[in-house]
Structure formats: C-alpha cells, structure tokens
C-alpha cells in the first residue's frame, strides 16, 4: 500500500466523525428554539459527549491492538451515526443518550489514527503527517459551517442530522478495503486487564513531557470547543449577525485552520520545536479570545472575519503538532495507549471548559466575560510551557 494511503484513510475517518460533532453546535440556535431550550445548554451537551469520549479513548488502546485500528474506527463511526440519529429524535432522554453514544464512538478515533500513523510514518515527517490527519476536524467544521445552516433552512434541523448520520454509515463501507493491510498488526489474543488502562495514565503523570502536554491540551481543547460550540450562537444573539452569515464565519475559521495545521506541522518539523510552536499558538489564541470578548456590533463584518480567521488558525490549529509530540515521547509500542491517556486530559478540557463557559454566561448574562476568562487561562498555560525548565 502506498505511503499516503494510511494518512488518507485516517483523514477520511477523522472528517466524517468530526462532522457528526460539529453538526449539533451549529444548529443549536434553531434546535433550541424548536425544543424550548436555552441555546447555552449546548455546552452541557458537548461536555457529555466528551465525558464519554474521554473514557472511550482511555480504554481503546487494547481494543485497537486486539481488533485493529480500522475495525475500531468503523465501530466508532457506527456509534457516531447512531448517536446523531438519537439526537435528531428531539426527545430529551434520547438526546442525552445520543450524546453518550456519540462520545463512545468518537473517543477511539484519534488513538486508532495515531496507531496507524505511528507505524507507517518516518520520524522526520511525523509532525506534518499527524497535522495533515488532524485537518479532519476543521475540514468537517468548514463543510458543516457552509452546508448545515442551508440544509436546516431547506429541510429542517432533524432531517439535517439524519442526513449526516447516513453519510457516516457510507464511510464505514469505504474503510473496509483498507482493513486487511492496516489491521495486519493486530493481536487477536491480546488480553485485557485493568493495568492496560491505569499504566498509560500513570505514565502521563510520571513523565514530565506528557504531563506538561496534557495540561496545555486541556486548556487548548477547552478554548477550541468554546470557539466552535458557541461562535454561531454568540454572533447571532449578541453581535446581531444573521444565522447564515455567522455560520459562514465559523466555516472560515475552520477552513483556515486546515491550512494552519499543515503549516504548523511543517514548521515543527523544519524550524521550531513542537513545544515552541504550541507556545506561539497559545499566546495567539489567548489574544484572539480576549478580543472576541470585547467584540461589539459596531465592528464591521470584515474585521470580525479577520479576527475569527486568526482565532481559528491558532485555537483549531494546534492539534497535529500536539499529537505528533505525544507520539514522539511515547514508549515504543505504546503510542495508541499513551495517546488515549493523553486525550483523557484533552477531552477533560472539552468537558470542563464548555460547561464552565455556560456557567459564566448564566451567571453574568453575557458571553463576553467567558471569552476573556478562558483566553487568559490559555495565556497562563502557554507561559507555563514557555518558562518550563525543560525546553526542547
């Protein structure tokens, strides 16, 4: 199999699975009105997804070794599709259940990708390869930001979710021809034990590199989720931008982050260490978050777009460099397990921060303070990484 095939396959899986997660926050203003919910509750929905995803990522390492990365990815896509269909039902109980199932499906996708790319990519191209794979989320966000608002207007929010769920099922079939070769390293007799879950967690705590990366990813993931989950609602309700125009702004933040992830991966391979790249990205996203917090309806659409493009290039552009660095410092043969354990902290940020953002909104009655508070948190995390005694 040609060297680009594993990257292309895992990128496709990443795009489709991320499309599922991006769909719900984008149509939140419309669905919330139809269901008589407050739009701010989308933060708690995202938190539920990430709780389930965090746990699923943590336990996925042995399942990937035993059943193969592609097979586990296919199972993940099936669960994502089922979860989205349950959300489309409009029933509160089924929406919560759907969020749990979506998270269980989404959690193993990144560890499975890291497992495949870790053994098929040379070390000198690792940051770039991982960054290309990590463009899946912003590509999905771009497509979702353009298509979903239009589909909602044409078909309604429930039919839109069913269409995305159907597309996810199609890609399970697309992945099947890749399974035999990319899953050729699976060990069908690999035993399952509790230590296989606890050992990677202990490793992250004991290994300074992994511990520092985990802290930064907690904050960065949290700010990324706040941006992608709340931007459309924020621009629509507080800045008085139309729903479709706000969706286009989100699409542009996602589009630019596709190129940004590849660019930052290239920079991390050629010029600066991955840690230094992450510090630059952290300071940039922190600045953009604070500026977003002081945004008013007097800003021109062009200025808002420029700010959000820079915000997207940083807050949605860090993931590939991070994943490659985790793979680099992981012990031999433990990339999937260590990635899953590291993502435990990453997803924890996706749980805590959107809920914290929702709490700030409900407490202060404004989105502005939320962006400023979490922007400053990203600044603190970045400066901690910058002044860490162990630089690379």
MITORKE-239869 format. One line per 8 residues: number of its first residue (from 1); their letters; for each residue y, z, x of C-alpha. Coordinates in steps of 0.001 Angstrom, whole numbers, always signed. Layout:
NUM) A) Y/Z/X ~ ...
END
This chain:
1) XXXXXXXX) +0/+0/+0 ~ +3417/-931/+1399 ~ +5574/+1923/+2654 ~ +8213/+1514/-63 ~ +5666/+1791/-2890 ~ +5327/+5618/-2859 ~ +9112/+6048/-2894 ~ +9486/+3503/-5695
9) XXXXXXXX) +6787/+5133/-7791 ~ +8095/+8659/-7425 ~ +11644/+7437/-8050 ~ +10497/+5867/-11334 ~ +8843/+9095/-12422 ~ +11981/+11025/-11491 ~ +14219/+8701/-13520 ~ +12146/+8923/-16687
17) XXXXXXXX) +11602/+12684/-16528 ~ +15297/+13277/-15835 ~ +16237/+11024/-18736 ~ +14468/+13498/-21016 ~ +16511/+16413/-19664 ~ +19813/+14511/-19796 ~ +19365/+13334/-23369 ~ +19778/+16679/-25124
25) XXXXXXXX) +23020/+17918/-23480 ~ +24751/+14572/-24045 ~ +24153/+14517/-27783 ~ +24747/+18273/-28128 ~ +28123/+17937/-29929 ~ +26607/+15703/-32619 ~ +23293/+17570/-32987 ~ +25008/+20973/-33027
33) XXXXXXXX) +27272/+19876/-35871 ~ +24341/+18499/-37860 ~ +22332/+21701/-37345 ~ +25325/+24041/-37821 ~ +25009/+25429/-34281 ~ +27766/+26143/-31789 ~ +27727/+23482/-29008 ~ +27892/+26247/-26398
41) XXXXXXXX) +24274/+27144/-27225 ~ +23161/+24139/-25176 ~ +23465/+26434/-22146 ~ +20701/+28647/-23501 ~ +18546/+25597/-24279 ~ +18883/+24435/-20675 ~ +18040/+27934/-19474 ~ +14812/+27934/-21499
49) XXXXXXXX) +13857/+24571/-20003 ~ +14465/+25877/-16506 ~ +12581/+29137/-17017 ~ +9513/+27124/-17948 ~ +10196/+24596/-15175 ~ +10616/+27329/-12584 ~ +7238/+28839/-13398 ~ +5538/+25439/-13598
57) XXXXXXXX) +6937/+24386/-10218 ~ +5780/+27627/-8650 ~ +2155/+27244/-9761 ~ +1989/+23458/-9319 ~ +1067/+23352/-5626 ~ -2655/+23953/-6017 ~ -2894/+21710/-9083 ~ -1301/+18885/-7085
65) XXXXXXXX) -3816/+19374/-4270 ~ -6712/+19566/-6703 ~ -5863/+16790/-9190 ~ -3431/+14611/-7228 ~ +338/+14184/-7313 ~ +280/+11116/-9561 ~ -2078/+12677/-12111 ~ +79/+15801/-12309
73) XXXXXXXX) +3178/+13597/-12642 ~ +1558/+11749/-15547 ~ +738/+15037/-17234 ~ +4325/+16154/-16681 ~ +5676/+13017/-18349 ~ +3376/+13521/-21333 ~ +4616/+17082/-21796 ~ +8259/+15984/-21440
81) XXXXXXXX) +7722/+13415/-24183 ~ +6050/+15933/-26484 ~ +8797/+18493/-25907 ~ +11549/+15995/-26686 ~ +9808/+14948/-29890 ~ +9706/+18589/-30979 ~ +13438/+18926/-30292 ~ +14030/+15852/-32435
89) XXXXXXXX) +12439/+17630/-35407 ~ +15626/+19638/-35894 ~ +13687/+22827/-36617 ~ +14967/+25784/-34560 ~ +11498/+27140/-33756 ~ +10255/+23712/-32698 ~ +13417/+23128/-30649 ~ +12731/+26291/-28644
97) XXXXXXXX) +9052/+25338/-28253 ~ +10115/+21845/-27222 ~ +12396/+23282/-24528 ~ +9481/+25297/-23125 ~ +7144/+22290/-23097 ~ +9817/+20067/-21516 ~ +10246/+22615/-18737 ~ +6499/+22871/-18105
105) XXXXXXXX) +6366/+19083/-17819 ~ +9440/+18739/-15628 ~ +8660/+21574/-13185 ~ +5848/+19910/-11159 ~ +7618/+16533/-10804 ~ +9596/+17392/-7643 ~ +6751/+19203/-5823 ~ +4488/+16232/-6580
113) XXXXXXXX) +7082/+13827/-5171 ~ +7568/+15951/-2061 ~ +3801/+15989/-1524 ~ +3622/+12186/-1639 ~ +6737/+11519/+440 ~ +5923/+14251/+2957 ~ +2721/+12474/+3984 ~ +3921/+8854/+3647
121) XXXXXXXX) +7381/+9040/+5302 ~ +8159/+9307/+9019 ~ +10279/+12341/+10062 ~ +13227/+10237/+11262 ~ +13578/+8654/+7799 ~ +12797/+11763/+5767 ~ +16302/+12725/+4595 ~ +17007/+9165/+3469
129) XXXXXXXX) +13630/+8780/+1739 ~ +13979/+12080/-102 ~ +17562/+11252/-1021 ~ +16522/+7908/-2485 ~ +13866/+9657/-4552 ~ +16417/+12245/-5667 ~ +18643/+9496/-7092 ~ +16323/+9589/-10102
137) XXXXXXXX) +18320/+12288/-11859 ~ +21755/+10651/-11544 ~ +20332/+7231/-12378 ~ +18927/+8768/-15538 ~ +22222/+10525/-16184 ~ +24132/+7271/-15781 ~ +21836/+5422/-18159 ~ +21893/+8303/-20621
145) XXXXXXXX) +25682/+8639/-20495 ~ +26090/+4967/-21341 ~ +23269/+4448/-23806 ~ +22772/+7700/-25690 ~ +26226/+8010/-27292 ~ +25902/+4430/-28529 ~ +22330/+4967/-29756 ~ +23422/+8136/-31552
153) XXXXXXXX) +26176/+6230/-33363 ~ +23780/+3417/-34310 ~ +20543/+5285/-35098 ~ +21344/+8999/-35279 ~ +20538/+11740/-32782 ~ +16938/+12318/-33894 ~ +15845/+8682/-33663 ~ +17530/+8506/-30254
161) XXXXXXXX) +15357/+11372/-28981 ~ +12203/+9766/-30360 ~ +13075/+6522/-28540 ~ +13455/+8362/-25231 ~ +10140/+10149/-25858 ~ +8423/+6805/-26457 ~ +9839/+5370/-23219 ~ +8410/+8342/-21321
169) XXXXXXXX) +4915/+7588/-22647 ~ +5197/+3998/-21396 ~ +5709/+5188/-17833 ~ +2505/+7206/-17871 ~ +712/+3873/-18113 ~ +2985/+2331/-15437 ~ +1981/+5058/-12962 ~ -1774/+4589/-13414
177) XXXXXXXX) -2305/+1726/-10875 ~ -788/+3902/-8132 ~ -3054/+6848/-8761 ~ -6148/+5865/-6779 ~ -4372/+5420/-3445 ~ -1622/+8018/-3721 ~ -4081/+10627/-5012 ~ -6684/+9786/-2363
185) XXXXXXXX) -5985/+13042/-517 ~ -6774/+15308/-3468 ~ -9391/+18021/-3029 ~ -11282/+18328/-6305 ~ -12999/+21527/-5190 ~ -9806/+23296/-4121 ~ -9999/+26834/-5548 ~ -7226/+28509/-7482
193) XXXXXXXX) -6082/+32009/-6576 ~ -3061/+34223/-7128 ~ -2319/+34232/-3396 ~ -1610/+30498/-3558 ~ +1342/+31358/-5800 ~ +2571/+34506/-4056 ~ +2201/+33234/-483 ~ +4875/+30483/-765
201) XXXXXXXX) +7275/+32943/-2435 ~ +6737/+35433/+406 ~ +7256/+32611/+2891 ~ +10644/+31739/+1364 ~ +11723/+35390/+1551 ~ +10462/+35872/+5125 ~ +11613/+32526/+6553 ~ +15358/+32621/+7199
209) XXXXXXXX) +15777/+28853/+6863 ~ +14062/+28724/+3497 ~ +15805/+31871/+2265 ~ +19270/+30508/+3041 ~ +18402/+27165/+1475 ~ +17144/+28958/-1619 ~ +20404/+30859/-2063 ~ +22527/+27731/-1703
217) XXXXXXXX) +20319/+25715/-4039 ~ +20579/+28479/-6661 ~ +24364/+28098/-6779 ~ +24492/+24331/-6327 ~ +21904/+23703/-9035 ~ +23766/+26042/-11356 ~ +27053/+24180/-10903 ~ +25288/+20824/-11248
225) XXXXXXXX) +23735/+21903/-14537 ~ +27069/+23210/-15785 ~ +28700/+19869/-15000 ~ +26029/+17705/-16607 ~ +25422/+20014/-19569 ~ +28990/+20835/-20553 ~ +31175/+17950/-19368 ~ +30914/+15818/-22514
233) XXXXXXXX) +31457/+18804/-24812 ~ +34339/+20111/-22664 ~ +36158/+16781/-22551 ~ +35581/+16200/-26257 ~ +36570/+19604/-27617 ~ +39203/+20878/-25179 ~ +40708/+17802/-23491 ~ +40658/+15723/-26688
241) XXXXXXXX) +38781/+12727/-25313 ~ +36580/+10697/-27652 ~ +32812/+11277/-27604 ~ +32023/+7795/-26264 ~ +34798/+7968/-23629 ~ +33560/+11390/-22486 ~ +30029/+10007/-22248 ~ +31350/+7211/-20046
249) XXXXXXXX) +32976/+9769/-17718 ~ +29627/+11537/-17382 ~ +27925/+8205/-16747 ~ +30344/+7509/-13897 ~ +29720/+10930/-12313 ~ +26014/+10142/-12373 ~ +26432/+6590/-11095 ~ +28495/+7580/-8086
257) XXXXXXXX) +26019/+10350/-7257 ~ +23242/+7751/-6973 ~ +25038/+6166/-4038 ~ +26244/+9544/-2790 ~ +22700/+10926/-2498 ~ +21620/+7947/-411 ~ +24794/+8144/+1698 ~ +24444/+11869/+2372
265) XXXXXXXX) +20781/+11410/+3269 ~ +21753/+8701/+5758 ~ +24467/+10939/+7236 ~ +21988/+13837/+7561 ~ +19517/+11584/+9402 ~ +22038/+9987/+11739 ~ +25146/+12105/+12315 ~ +25260/+15666/+10982
273) XXXXXXXX) +22584/+18273/+10398 ~ +21439/+18665/+6772 ~ +22963/+22148/+6694 ~ +26393/+20914/+7747 ~ +26206/+18156/+5144 ~ +25417/+20757/+2482 ~ +28416/+22864/+3557 ~ +30716/+19856/+3165
281) XXXXXXXX) +29270/+19114/-253 ~ +29562/+22745/-1336 ~ +33248/+23036/-427 ~ +33954/+19736/-2163 ~ +32173/+20659/-5391 ~ +33861/+24064/-5411 ~ +37293/+22446/-5152 ~ +36471/+19983/-7927
289) XXXXXXXX) +35184/+22766/-10187 ~ +38410/+24731/-9817 ~ +40474/+21610/-10513 ~ +38330/+20956/-13579 ~ +39126/+24483/-14687 ~ +42869/+23785/-14647 ~ +42459/+20378/-16325 ~ +44668/+19752/-19381
297) XXXXXXXX) +45070/+16993/-21948 ~ +48211/+15839/-20091 ~ +46038/+14400/-17298 ~ +45562/+10656/-17509 ~ +42110/+9274/-18186 ~ +42164/+7663/-14740 ~ +42920/+10956/-12984 ~ +40178/+12724/-14931
305) XXXXXXXX) +37747/+9959/-13997 ~ +38683/+10201/-10300 ~ +38194/+13967/-10260 ~ +34832/+13759/-12008 ~ +33613/+10988/-9711 ~ +34267/+13209/-6680 ~ +32745/+16160/-8541 ~ +29625/+14129/-9268
313) XXXXXXXX) +29309/+12836/-5687 ~ +29138/+16426/-4444 ~ +27647/+18590/-7230 ~ +24976/+15981/-8065 ~ +24703/+14565/-4544 ~ +23185/+17425/-2542 ~ +19577/+17407/-3753 ~ +17984/+14852/-1447
321) XXXXXXXX) +19305/+16471/+1724 ~ +18120/+19846/+448 ~ +14596/+18628/-424 ~ +14204/+16905/+2935 ~ +15284/+20055/+4776 ~ +12800/+22173/+2811 ~ +10050/+19709/+3705 ~ +11105/+19792/+7368
329) XXXXXXXX) +10887/+23572/+7720 ~ +7707/+23910/+5616 ~ +4453/+24802/+7416 ~ +2014/+21890/+7851 ~ +13/+21169/+4707 ~ +2225/+23385/+2532 ~ +5029/+21014/+1556 ~ +4089/+20941/-2142
337) XXXXXXXX) +3637/+24714/-2362 ~ +6766/+25529/-368 ~ +8811/+23025/-2360 ~ +7576/+24623/-5564 ~ +8521/+28088/-4305 ~ +11947/+26887/-3159 ~ +12504/+25224/-6506 ~ +11765/+28603/-8092
345) XXXXXXXX) +15173/+29698/-6794 ~ +16783/+26339/-7511 ~ +15647/+26424/-11116 ~ +16674/+30061/-11345 ~ +20209/+28831/-10754 ~ +19704/+26336/-13561 ~ +18720/+29255/-15784 ~ +21309/+31860/-14899
353) XXXXXXXX) +24412/+29742/-14413 ~ +24489/+27704/-17667 ~ +23832/+30900/-19631 ~ +26499/+32678/-17610 ~ +28863/+29811/-18317 ~ +28110/+30093/-22035 ~ +28798/+33831/-21850 ~ +32172/+33200/-20197
361) XXXXXXXX) +33082/+30692/-22920 ~ +32139/+33068/-25710 ~ +33925/+35977/-24024 ~ +37169/+34202/-23126 ~ +37186/+31456/-25747 ~ +37781/+28863/-23021 ~ +35795/+26555/-20770 ~ +38484/+26707/-18080
369) XXXXXXXX) +37576/+30127/-16674 ~ +33916/+29152/-16456 ~ +34560/+26187/-14164 ~ +36867/+28265/-11941 ~ +34435/+31202/-11641 ~ +31402/+29100/-10780 ~ +33460/+26900/-8466 ~ +34456/+29960/-6455
377) XXXXXXXX) +30811/+31054/-6372 ~ +29876/+27699/-4827 ~ +32616/+28171/-2238 ~ +31251/+31585/-1235 ~ +27703/+30218/-908 ~ +28928/+27302/+1221 ~ +30951/+29508/+3559 ~ +27949/+31821/+3955
385) XXXXXXXX) +25854/+28847/+5072 ~ +28650/+27674/+7380 ~ +29025/+31004/+9165 ~ +25327/+31800/+9294 ~ +24345/+32952/+12766 ~ +21503/+30445/+12889 ~ +23101/+26994/+12836 ~ +21168/+23738/+13152
END
